[in-house]
Amino acid sequence: MLLAVLSACAGTAGLSTPPPETSAPPAAAASPAAPPPAPARPAAPQTAEQINTECWMRSDADSRLRDIDARLAYVKRCVAERTPPR
């Protein structure tokens, strides 16, 4: 039954014969340059926890910040810079 409905929608009596091939060149060959990719969607705003985590991870990677007080000052400054104003 489903086959009959689909073949009626397609306008063919049966699915035994494939649709005729077109002689048009492929779309890639028709245009020499591909269109630029669509712009990326803006990222969702980060939560305070995500910002704190990223700043602490950056302080761990920075070999100059061995002292915990220096790391804390760096993280506070990093969070302040990355947090949007309210």
N, C-alpha and C positions, 0 to 999 in steps of 0.2 A: 504494500500500500504506500509506504513512504517513497519507494522508488517511482511509483506512478506520479505522485505529487511533485517530486523533484524534477522528473522528466517533463512534466507539464509546465513547470515554472521555467525550465531551461528552453522549452520550445522544441525539444527533440522527442522522437518516439521511443528511443531506448538509449542506453549508454554503451552500446556495442561499438559505435564509431566515435573516435575522438573528434573534437572540433578541428576545423581546417587550420593549418599553419599559416601565419601571416608572413609576408615577405619583407616586413619592415625590419631595419637593422636594430640591434639591441640598443637600449637607452644609453648605455655607457659609451657606445661608439658614436652616438649622435652628438653628444656634447663633449668637447675636448676637456673642459675643466669641471670638476665636481663642485656642486654648490657648497658653500661654507656650512659647517655644522650649526645646528640650532644653538642659540645661547643657553647656557646652563641655567636651571632654575636657581633663584637665590636660596642659599642655605637657611635652614631654620635657625633662629637665634639660639645661641648656646646658653645652657643653664649655668648658674654660678658654680655648681659643682664641677662641670666640665672645664670651665675656665680655670678654676683652682688647680685641678688635676694637671692640665696642660702646663700651667706655670711652674708647678712643682717638678714636673718631669723635665722641663727645660733647665731648672736650677740644678737638677741631678746631673744633667749632661754637661753643664758648664764646669770645667775643672778649676776655674778660679774661685768658685764659691764653696770653699771647704768649711768655713765657719757657719754654724746654724743661724747666727744673727744676720750674717750677710745674705744667706739664703732667704730668710724671712723678709728682709728688706726688699730683695729682688722680687719675691713672689707678690708682696703687697703692691709694688710699683707695676708689675706685670698685670695683675688683676685690675688695678685702677685704669690702666691704659686700654684694656680689652673690654671692660664693662661699659655698656652704652649708658649715657645719662638718662635719668628717669624723668 
